[in-house]
């Protein structure tokens, strides 16, 4: 990974450290492959409290573990990567034991057998869903790679990494709303209650809008403080403060699109969502970012403006998709296959 990053024009020191970090995150990838399906398994049954307790217990272990590995043993970013991997495996152990032995999961107990290989029809939804999510998140990661070939790459990379980390942190609340909307809508569709699914969509949107307004307003008020949470370099702190308004816009667009994307997945429109993300980010967002960042020399700020434009287009297209579906729901309550979407 380090050599690959260096070959595409990244700073040698940054490439080397990124390669070391990526290597230590590999064990955590296998843990994620187990814990995420377990969480969806529980979420589909409205068993939310066990996941909350699991996350809380994992966090209580992760924070001191990360501090010990990073500072006590002076492993730096390698220690952080190891701490994440170990904490994720702890979450796997807790949820695995709960699913296996809890009476709440008795009716849906996981049993390994040859029958499991006959249920791979879910790949028709899983693959487009993965593509839909990857296309969006890779576009943000691409900003970091592009910032690495800007003049003063270390400053630009540092600031955009801080911005992306802040967005990931703040997206945890919309991510929960997205999961709730997806589960509620899919359950109501399956139960033949399209009007209730529509109501769940509007409720999730309302909560998401309120949340993004509160968070973005608070973040804007703390624009001169945010940089201190990540760095003590005055140049970095000042640059981050100028990026905060753009981060606030991203918080709003991300919060709304999160719910709309969750509804799209809950209704089985992953393939449409993948096309929307491909067009919004890779036909508009990334090209706009490159033009503003490199042609008009706006640097990292130009790159982020481009991705905000892509995110706004994504919200508009997802909203139109949901509005079209709502028209079908409001009419005769037809299913997806026989309603407005096919037409």
C-alpha positions, 0 to 999 in steps of 0.5 A: 500500500505504501509503494502504491500510494507513492507511485500515484504521487503521494508524499513518501513519508505519508505513504509509508505511514499509511501503508503501516496503518493499513496493514494493521487494520487487516485483522479488523476487516475480518471482524467487521465481516462478522459483526456487521451481519450480526448487527443487521440480524438483531436490528431486523428483529428490533433488538437494539438494546443489546447492540447499544450495550455492546458498543458501550462496552467495546468503547469502554475497552477501546479508549484505554487500550488505544491510549496504552498502545499509542502513548504508553508503548509509543506505537503511534498510528500503528497502535491506533490501528491495532486498538481498532482491530482488537476492539472490533473482535471484542464486539464480535465475541459479545454479539456472537455469544448473545445471538447464540445463547440469548432467549430473544434469538431462540426462534431465529437461532443461527444454524450452520448447514448446507441450506445456507448456500441456497439462500444466496438470492440476497446477493441481488440486493447485497452487491448493488447495496455495497456498490451504492455505499462504496461509490459514495464513500470512495468519493470522499476518500478520493479527496484525500488522495487528490489533496496529496498531490496539491502544493503543500501536500502535508497541510492539505492532507492534514486538513482534509483528513481532519474534515473527513474525520469530523464528518465520519464522527458527526455522521454516526447519528444520521447513520442510526437514523438511516438504519432505522428508516431502512429497517422500518420501511423494509418491514412495513413493505414486507408486511404489506403496509405501504402507507406506514412505510411512507409515514416512517420515511417522512418521520425519519426525514423530519428527525434528520433535518432537525438533527442536522440543523442543530449539529451544523449550527453548533459546529459553525459556532465552534469553528475556531475551536474544532482544529484544536481537537486534532492539532496544536499547529496554528496553520492547521487550526486556522485552515480548519476554521475556514473549512468549517462552513463547508463541513456544515453544508456536508453535515446537512446534505449527508444527514438528509441523503442518509435517510433517503439512501436508507429508504432506497435500500429498504425498498430494494432500490439499491441498483438505482441508488448505485447509479445515482451515486455514480452520476452525482459524485463521479460525473459531477462531484469529482470533476468539479472538485478537480477543476476548482482545486487544480485549475482555479487553484482553490486547493483543498477548499475547492476539492471539498466544494466539488464533493458538496456539489456532488452530495447536493445532486445526490440528495436531489436525485434520491428525493425525486426517487422517493417522491416518485415512490410516494406517488405510487404509495399514495395511489393504490398502495401497489408494490414496487414491482407493479407501481410507480417505479416500474413505470 
